[in-house]
């Protein structure tokens, strides 16, 4: 794997929490990139490794000037900050107006993210939190470089309908427009449902059947537990054994399944611990 992009269609389904949870249990070194053009959340929610706040000027904002002169994948590390739990993060923009500074640079960033896994010096996969996407968001310019695009959705009927339609729209771009132009490239499209663990299995099967019937090309790849207490532990707002939370246990299951299905190209180091702990993310 290389670049894994997480996104949602509408509302607040928990993309940032999902991105941090998956990054915390990722099977090899990973860089969490906040690439939401509307702005990131971690600078407000998380502490840096030194115990103080994250620097909002080091991350996507600082990388804009570098990328305009060309961007070698290893240069990404110059703009990374470690969270208190050790997770390495590229802090997002502060406000949406700052996205203008990245105009035209999203494909450059996508290429650098995807190539980081092959770095001979400091290889890592990249999990990109793209936030809410629509047809005109520049974050979709990362998708052609992604190995996998994961759409995050809750399980209300309207949310499921939106994720179905968004998956179909992305698949249509992936396979080309009316004139056969391949606009999106060829990332796989998966869906992660945020669900009550008691009903998650049945819901995942039903939603997957719907996605198949609608010929979206997308599949449900897992369910992330609806676990407010675990999310608070992940964000450092609550004490407890994060590794025992339903949130992290379900994130481990998702990463294990993704590795089994797509991980032939992964290089897995001898780890397997949660990279972060309470206070490590959102």
PyMOL commands that set and color helices and strands:
alter all, ss='L'
color gray80, all
select helices_A, chain A and resi 15-24+42-45+60-67+73-79+96-102+106-118+138-145+157-175+200-213+228-234+242-244+246-265
alter helices_A, ss='H'
color red, helices_A
select strands_A, chain A and resi 3-8+30-34+81-82+88-90+125-132+148-153+188-195+219-225
alter strands_A, ss='S'
color yellow, strands_A
deselect
rebuild
show_as cartoon
